[in-house]
C-alpha cells in the first residue's frame, strides 16, 4: 500500500492536469444535467477587414432531454440583428424530434416522423437540430463540445480558477487547437464558479492571420427561469404571422387525422359569425374546405364535394372557408350556398392553425369534431375520397 500511495503521489506531480480534468468533468456534468436554462445573450462577430461588428441579440430557453438520442436538450432561441436597412429577426426550435428554423422570410421544418435522415450525424455535422444557428450556445451542447475537445489530441485544455468576471467568482476553461504546429483556434469558456452556468465564450479563429475572426458571446440571466414544454401549438401562437405566411411544409395538416378540429371563429359571407371550439361537436359530420379565391379550379372542387355530400344517407355540414376578405370575390364562386352549407371569410388563421402550407385542403370530421381524413389539393378522385370517408362517419 505504501508503494501504491507513493506512485500516486509521483503521478500527481507529473500530471497536474488530473485535478483540472476532474474540474472539467464537473463542469460537463453540470451543463449536461441542467434541467432548466433561460438566458439572454449577445453574440458578436469581429473581422479584421471590417470596422463594424456583427451583433445578434438572443433570448434563449431550453431543458435537458437525457432520453432524446437526437438532441441533449429541447430549445427555443429568438434572435435579432440590427442592420443599416433595419432589424432582422428569426428563431430556431427543437423538441421531441421536431426542428424549426426561420430567417429571411423562410420557415424550414424537419420532423423525425416524416424523415429521419436530416437528424442523423454525417461527417462533421451532428444533424439539423444541432447545426441550427446558436444551438451550440446551450449548456448541453457546450458540454458535448468540451467532451469532443477532450477526445481530440489536437486540443490542449487548461482550467483556471480563482478569478472573477463582472464581480462574480469564475472558472475559465482555456482551449487551444493546433494543426501541424500552428494554432488555428483559441476558445475560452468562462463559467460562474458556483452555478457553473456559462458567462462568456471567447473564440479566436486563425489568430494572427488575414482570415482571423473573433466571436464573443456574453450571457446574462435577467429573471425567473421559463422552461415550459415546447409544442407546435405554442410556436404557432408565438409566431402566427411566420406560420401563416412562410410555412413551406404540409407536415402538420397531413398528420391532422384523429385529432380534434382546431378552434376558429370567422365571419360568414352574410355578415354573421361562425365559431367552433376545439373539442366541441359539429351539428353533423362536417366537410371543411379551405380555399384560395384566386384558384382557377374552385368551381370543379365545389362541384365534386357537393356531389359526394348529396350521395350521403344524411345531411352533412359543409363549410367553404376562403382565405380572402373580399365578400364579392367569394360570392362570385359560391353565389348561393346549398342546404347545410356556410361560407366563411378571412380563413388564413384557420389554414395556419391546421398547418396548411398550400391550398386547397379538404378536412373531413365526424360529428364529434374529430378529423377523420384530409385531402390536399384538387384531383379527379376527390368526389370518391369525400364520399368514402364521410360514408363511414357519424
Backbone torsions as a table, in degrees:
resi	resn	phi	psi	omega
1	UNK	NA	-38.1	-180.0
2	UNK	-63.7	-39.8	178.4
3	UNK	-62.7	-40.6	179.1
4	UNK	-63.7	-44.2	-179.8
5	UNK	-63.0	-40.4	179.7
6	UNK	-65.0	-39.6	179.7
7	UNK	-64.2	-40.9	179.2
8	UNK	-63.8	-36.8	178.2
9	UNK	-65.6	-40.7	179.1
10	UNK	-64.8	-45.1	-179.9
11	UNK	-62.2	-39.0	179.7
12	UNK	-64.0	-35.3	179.1
13	UNK	-73.0	-36.4	-178.3
14	UNK	-76.0	-30.6	-175.5
15	UNK	-125.7	72.0	-176.4
16	UNK	-65.1	-16.3	-179.3
17	UNK	-72.0	-5.0	178.8
18	UNK	-60.7	-39.5	175.7
19	UNK	-66.6	-38.6	177.6
20	UNK	-62.9	-41.8	179.5
21	UNK	-61.8	-38.9	177.6
22	UNK	-63.6	-41.1	177.7
23	UNK	-63.9	-38.7	177.4
24	UNK	-63.9	-40.6	178.6
25	UNK	-61.1	-38.5	177.6
26	UNK	-63.6	-42.9	179.2
27	UNK	-62.6	-47.7	-179.1
28	UNK	-60.3	-44.3	-179.4
29	UNK	-62.5	-43.3	-179.8
30	UNK	-64.2	-44.3	-179.2
31	UNK	-65.0	-40.7	-178.7
32	UNK	-63.5	-38.8	-170.8
33	UNK	-99.4	14.0	179.4
34	UNK	-70.2	107.4	-173.5
35	UNK	-68.0	-34.4	-175.7
36	UNK	-138.4	128.6	-179.1
37	UNK	-135.9	128.0	177.3
38	UNK	-145.1	125.7	-175.5
39	UNK	-156.7	159.3	165.4
40	UNK	-103.6	151.1	-179.0
41	UNK	-145.8	152.4	175.1
42	UNK	-116.6	119.9	-177.0
43	UNK	-111.7	113.3	-173.3
44	UNK	-121.6	130.8	178.7
45	UNK	-115.8	128.5	178.9
46	UNK	-119.5	134.9	177.8
47	UNK	-121.4	140.9	-178.6
48	UNK	-64.3	-24.6	-178.9
49	UNK	-82.5	-5.4	-175.0
50	UNK	-126.7	142.7	176.6
51	UNK	-89.0	-8.2	-176.2
52	UNK	-113.8	127.4	176.7
53	UNK	-77.9	149.9	170.8
54	UNK	-93.5	119.6	-171.6
55	UNK	-124.1	122.9	174.0
56	UNK	-106.5	141.3	170.9
57	UNK	-107.0	129.3	-173.3
58	UNK	-120.1	145.8	168.2
59	UNK	-122.3	120.1	-169.0
60	UNK	-122.6	142.2	173.1
61	UNK	-149.4	137.3	-179.0
62	UNK	-161.0	164.0	179.6
63	UNK	-139.6	143.2	178.5
64	UNK	-64.0	141.3	178.0
65	UNK	-131.9	72.7	-173.8
66	UNK	-61.9	-22.6	-179.3
67	UNK	-90.0	-2.8	-179.5
68	UNK	-92.1	114.2	-177.0
69	UNK	-78.1	-7.2	-177.5
70	UNK	-100.1	-24.5	179.0
71	UNK	-151.5	137.1	-179.9
72	UNK	-75.3	-6.5	178.6
73	UNK	-155.4	154.9	164.3
74	UNK	-88.3	151.1	-176.4
75	UNK	-155.7	157.6	170.9
76	UNK	-141.1	126.4	176.4
77	UNK	-130.8	122.0	171.4
78	UNK	-94.7	138.3	177.9
79	UNK	-136.5	152.2	172.1
80	UNK	-140.0	148.3	-176.7
81	UNK	-130.7	125.1	177.7
82	UNK	-86.7	124.8	178.8
83	UNK	-126.9	163.5	178.1
84	UNK	-57.8	-26.7	-178.9
85	UNK	-94.0	2.4	178.3
86	UNK	130.8	-176.5	-177.1
87	UNK	-87.8	134.8	176.4
88	UNK	-110.9	133.2	-177.5
89	UNK	-126.7	161.0	176.9
90	UNK	-170.4	179.1	176.9
91	UNK	-155.4	160.7	171.7
92	UNK	-136.4	145.6	179.9
93	UNK	-149.5	148.2	173.6
94	UNK	-143.0	137.7	172.7
95	UNK	-164.9	139.0	169.9
96	UNK	48.0	42.0	178.2
97	UNK	79.2	19.2	178.5
98	UNK	-126.5	129.7	-179.5
99	UNK	-129.0	134.2	179.7
100	UNK	-128.8	140.5	173.7
101	UNK	-144.4	133.0	-177.6
102	UNK	-129.1	129.6	169.3
103	UNK	-165.3	156.2	176.9
104	UNK	53.0	45.0	177.7
105	UNK	57.0	36.0	178.0
106	UNK	-140.2	121.8	176.5
107	UNK	-104.4	114.1	176.1
108	UNK	-103.0	144.3	177.8
109	UNK	-142.9	149.2	-177.5
110	UNK	-136.4	137.9	-176.5
111	UNK	-136.6	127.6	178.5
112	UNK	-58.1	-37.4	-179.1
113	UNK	-65.3	-18.4	-176.9
114	UNK	-100.0	-48.2	-177.8
115	UNK	-158.4	114.2	-176.4
116	UNK	-84.6	-16.1	-172.7
117	UNK	-57.6	-45.5	-178.7
118	UNK	-61.0	-20.4	-178.5
119	UNK	-86.6	-9.4	-174.8
120	UNK	-82.1	141.2	174.6
121	UNK	-64.3	135.4	176.7
122	UNK	-144.6	121.4	-178.4
123	UNK	60.9	-125.7	179.3
124	UNK	-88.7	-2.0	-179.1
125	UNK	-92.4	136.8	177.7
126	UNK	-95.6	8.4	-178.4
127	UNK	110.5	162.9	-176.0
128	UNK	-61.0	-33.6	-177.7
129	UNK	-66.7	-29.4	-178.8
130	UNK	-93.4	-22.9	-177.3
131	UNK	-90.6	-3.0	178.6
132	UNK	-60.0	145.2	-178.7
133	UNK	-56.6	127.0	175.9
134	UNK	77.7	-2.3	177.4
135	UNK	-61.0	-33.5	-177.2
136	UNK	-71.2	-2.5	178.7
137	UNK	-90.8	-4.2	176.8
138	UNK	-79.4	146.9	-172.9
139	UNK	-52.5	-42.4	-177.0
140	UNK	-65.7	-35.9	177.3
141	UNK	-73.0	-33.3	174.3
142	UNK	-62.2	-41.8	178.2
143	UNK	-59.3	-43.6	178.5
144	UNK	-63.9	-38.3	178.7
145	UNK	-64.4	-42.6	179.8
146	UNK	-63.8	-40.7	178.6
147	UNK	-63.2	-39.2	178.2
148	UNK	-66.8	-35.6	175.7
149	UNK	-63.2	-42.3	-179.6
150	UNK	-62.9	-32.0	-177.6
151	UNK	-87.2	-2.4	-176.0
152	UNK	-109.2	116.3	-175.1
153	UNK	-71.5	-3.7	174.9
154	UNK	-78.1	-13.1	-176.9
155	UNK	-101.0	143.6	168.5
156	UNK	-118.1	126.9	-177.8
157	UNK	-114.7	142.1	178.8
158	UNK	-143.9	132.7	179.6
159	UNK	-102.5	126.7	-178.6
160	UNK	-116.1	124.4	-179.2
161	UNK	-117.3	176.4	174.4
162	UNK	80.0	14.3	178.5
163	UNK	-113.2	171.9	177.1
164	UNK	-123.6	156.0	176.2
165	UNK	-137.4	118.5	-176.8
166	UNK	51.5	40.7	177.0
167	UNK	81.5	4.7	-178.6
168	UNK	-112.4	136.8	175.2
169	UNK	-60.8	131.4	-171.1
170	UNK	-135.2	158.8	173.2
171	UNK	-121.1	133.6	179.2
172	UNK	-114.7	127.9	172.5
173	UNK	-102.4	111.1	-179.6
174	UNK	-95.0	132.0	177.8
175	UNK	-129.5	140.5	177.9
176	UNK	-132.3	131.7	177.5
177	UNK	-111.7	126.7	179.2
178	UNK	-120.1	137.5	175.9
179	UNK	-126.6	118.2	-178.3
180	UNK	54.6	40.1	176.4
181	UNK	80.2	1.7	-179.2
182	UNK	-109.6	130.5	177.5
183	UNK	-74.6	119.6	-178.4
184	UNK	-110.0	-13.6	-178.7
185	UNK	-155.3	133.4	170.1
186	UNK	-126.1	125.2	-176.3
187	UNK	-139.1	123.3	-179.9
188	UNK	-113.7	129.7	175.0
189	UNK	-107.7	124.9	178.2
190	UNK	-110.2	125.7	-177.3
191	UNK	-120.3	149.9	170.4
192	UNK	-63.5	126.6	-174.7
193	UNK	-64.8	-25.7	-178.4
194	UNK	-87.7	-54.8	-175.3
195	UNK	-89.4	-18.7	-173.5
196	UNK	63.6	19.0	173.0
197	UNK	-72.8	144.6	178.5
198	UNK	-67.9	136.6	177.7
199	UNK	-109.6	-34.6	-177.0
200	UNK	-162.7	146.6	173.7
201	UNK	-131.1	121.2	177.4
202	UNK	-109.0	126.7	-179.9
203	UNK	-127.5	127.2	174.5
204	UNK	-118.3	112.2	177.8
205	UNK	-97.4	135.1	-179.4
206	UNK	49.0	54.1	-176.0
207	UNK	-59.1	136.9	177.3
208	UNK	81.9	-1.1	-179.1
209	UNK	-105.1	173.1	-179.7
210	UNK	-68.7	-20.6	179.6
211	UNK	-98.0	16.0	-179.2
212	UNK	-58.1	139.3	177.0
213	UNK	-140.2	135.3	179.4
214	UNK	-114.3	132.4	176.1
215	UNK	-125.2	127.3	179.7
216	UNK	-123.1	125.2	177.1
217	UNK	-118.3	122.3	178.0
218	UNK	-117.3	127.9	-178.8
219	UNK	-101.0	143.7	168.8
220	UNK	-132.2	153.3	-176.9
221	UNK	-123.9	87.5	-166.6
222	UNK	-76.6	-24.3	-173.8
223	UNK	-163.0	-155.0	-176.8
224	UNK	-67.6	150.1	-178.5
225	UNK	-72.6	143.3	178.8
226	UNK	-127.3	103.9	-175.2
227	UNK	-130.5	49.8	177.1
228	UNK	-71.5	144.0	177.8
229	UNK	-58.0	141.1	179.8
230	UNK	-88.9	152.3	174.6
231	UNK	-154.9	163.8	177.8
232	UNK	-64.5	-36.4	179.2
233	UNK	-58.6	-39.9	179.9
234	UNK	-70.1	-37.1	177.0
235	UNK	-65.9	-42.4	179.0
236	UNK	-61.4	-41.0	178.8
237	UNK	-67.8	-32.3	-178.5
238	UNK	-78.1	-36.1	-177.6
239	UNK	-126.6	61.7	-174.2
240	UNK	-60.7	-40.1	-177.5
241	UNK	-68.2	-38.2	179.4
242	UNK	-61.6	-47.9	-178.1
243	UNK	-70.2	-29.6	-179.8
244	UNK	-74.9	-41.8	-171.2
245	UNK	-97.8	-29.2	-165.8
246	UNK	-121.7	7.5	178.4
247	UNK	-69.9	134.7	-177.0
248	UNK	-110.7	-2.7	-173.3
249	UNK	-123.0	143.8	174.8
250	UNK	-95.6	18.5	-173.9
251	UNK	-53.2	-48.1	-172.5
252	UNK	-66.9	-44.8	-176.8
253	UNK	-68.8	-28.6	176.4
254	UNK	-67.9	-19.9	179.7
255	UNK	-111.1	21.3	-178.5
256	UNK	-77.3	-21.9	-177.5
257	UNK	-57.2	143.3	179.1
258	UNK	75.0	9.5	175.8
259	UNK	-116.2	155.7	178.8
260	UNK	-66.9	144.8	176.6
261	UNK	-60.8	132.9	-179.8
262	UNK	-61.6	159.1	176.1
263	UNK	-67.3	140.1	172.5
264	UNK	-154.0	149.7	176.5
265	UNK	-140.8	109.0	-171.5
266	UNK	-130.9	148.5	176.5
267	UNK	-71.0	146.8	176.0
268	UNK	-95.2	163.1	-177.9
269	UNK	-65.3	-21.8	-179.9
270	UNK	-95.8	12.8	173.2
271	UNK	93.6	0.8	177.1
272	UNK	-91.1	-159.6	179.5
273	UNK	-144.9	137.8	179.5
274	UNK	-114.4	127.8	-177.4
275	UNK	-127.3	134.4	173.3
276	UNK	-133.8	132.2	178.0
277	UNK	-104.7	138.5	178.0
278	UNK	-52.2	129.6	-179.9
279	UNK	95.2	-14.1	177.8
280	UNK	-82.5	161.2	177.7
281	UNK	-88.0	157.8	166.8
282	UNK	-94.1	167.0	178.8
283	UNK	-64.3	-26.6	179.6
284	UNK	-159.4	169.7	171.5
285	UNK	-51.2	140.8	-168.7
286	UNK	-122.8	144.0	169.7
287	UNK	-112.2	119.7	-176.2
288	UNK	-116.8	111.6	-179.7
289	UNK	-104.3	118.5	177.1
290	UNK	-99.4	119.5	-167.5
291	UNK	-127.9	150.6	169.6
292	UNK	-100.0	122.7	-174.7
293	UNK	-62.3	-20.2	-177.3
294	UNK	-87.3	-4.7	-179.0
295	UNK	-71.2	131.0	-172.8
296	UNK	-71.3	-22.4	-174.8
297	UNK	-100.2	21.7	179.3
298	UNK	-58.8	-40.4	-178.3
299	UNK	-61.5	-42.6	178.9
300	UNK	-66.3	-39.9	179.4
301	UNK	-64.2	-46.3	-179.5
302	UNK	-62.6	-39.9	178.9
303	UNK	-63.2	-41.2	-179.3
304	UNK	-65.7	-43.5	179.4
305	UNK	-64.9	-43.7	-179.9
306	UNK	-62.3	-39.9	178.7
307	UNK	-63.2	-41.2	179.2
308	UNK	-65.5	-45.8	-178.4
309	UNK	-64.2	-37.6	-179.9
310	UNK	-65.1	-22.6	-178.8
311	UNK	-88.5	-5.9	-178.8
312	UNK	-76.2	152.7	178.9
313	UNK	-79.5	5.3	178.4
314	UNK	-142.7	167.6	178.9
315	UNK	-90.2	106.7	178.3
316	UNK	-80.3	156.7	173.3
317	UNK	-89.4	134.1	-179.5
318	UNK	-124.3	126.2	178.0
319	UNK	-116.3	117.7	172.7
320	UNK	-93.3	104.4	-175.5
321	UNK	-104.0	112.7	180.0
322	UNK	-102.4	139.3	177.1
323	UNK	-73.6	-16.8	-178.2
324	UNK	-70.3	151.7	172.9
325	UNK	-103.9	3.2	-176.5
326	UNK	-95.0	105.3	-177.8
327	UNK	-64.1	-30.2	179.7
328	UNK	-66.3	-42.3	178.9
329	UNK	-63.7	-38.4	-180.0
330	UNK	-71.7	-41.5	-179.4
331	UNK	-63.0	-30.2	177.8
332	UNK	-66.1	-26.2	-179.3
333	UNK	-89.3	-41.8	178.7
334	UNK	-123.9	78.4	-175.9
335	UNK	-67.2	-31.7	-177.9
336	UNK	-141.0	103.1	178.4
337	UNK	-60.3	140.6	177.2
338	UNK	-80.5	174.5	178.0
339	UNK	-59.5	132.1	179.4
340	UNK	86.1	-1.5	-178.6
341	UNK	-100.9	148.4	170.7
342	UNK	-135.1	143.4	180.0
343	UNK	-110.2	121.2	-176.7
344	UNK	-114.9	148.3	-178.7
345	UNK	-113.5	168.5	172.3
346	UNK	56.2	46.9	-174.3
347	UNK	-90.7	16.6	179.7
348	UNK	-59.8	-38.0	-179.0
349	UNK	-65.0	-36.8	177.8
350	UNK	-68.3	-42.6	176.1
351	UNK	-58.4	-42.0	178.5
352	UNK	-63.2	-48.4	-175.9
353	UNK	-67.8	-25.3	175.8
354	UNK	-84.0	-13.7	-179.9
355	UNK	84.6	25.0	-178.9
356	UNK	-83.5	109.0	179.5
357	UNK	-83.1	-21.2	178.5
358	UNK	-143.2	155.6	-176.9
359	UNK	-122.9	157.2	6.2
360	UNK	-85.9	163.4	169.8
361	UNK	-134.8	144.4	176.7
362	UNK	-115.8	119.6	-179.9
363	UNK	-109.3	128.2	-178.3
364	UNK	-116.8	126.6	-176.7
365	UNK	-125.0	161.0	169.6
366	UNK	-85.2	-178.9	-176.4
367	UNK	-69.5	-17.0	176.7
368	UNK	-81.2	-2.9	179.3
369	UNK	85.1	13.2	178.9
370	UNK	-92.4	129.8	-178.2
371	UNK	-68.9	128.9	179.4
372	UNK	-103.1	-30.6	-178.6
373	UNK	-160.6	154.8	177.5
374	UNK	-134.0	134.4	175.6
375	UNK	-118.4	126.7	-179.6
376	UNK	-99.0	131.5	176.3
377	UNK	76.1	-175.4	179.0
378	UNK	-114.9	133.7	175.8
379	UNK	-144.0	166.8	-175.0
380	UNK	-69.3	-13.2	-179.0
381	UNK	-98.4	9.7	-174.3
382	UNK	-58.9	-42.0	-179.0
383	UNK	-58.1	-45.7	179.8
384	UNK	-65.5	-38.8	179.9
385	UNK	-61.9	-46.5	179.9
386	UNK	-65.5	-44.6	-178.1
387	UNK	-63.4	-46.5	-177.7
388	UNK	-65.2	-38.7	179.3
389	UNK	-69.3	-50.7	-172.9
390	UNK	-72.4	-22.6	178.2
391	UNK	-68.5	-19.1	-176.1
392	UNK	-101.9	1.2	-178.5
393	UNK	-113.1	165.5	179.7
394	UNK	-150.9	NA	NA
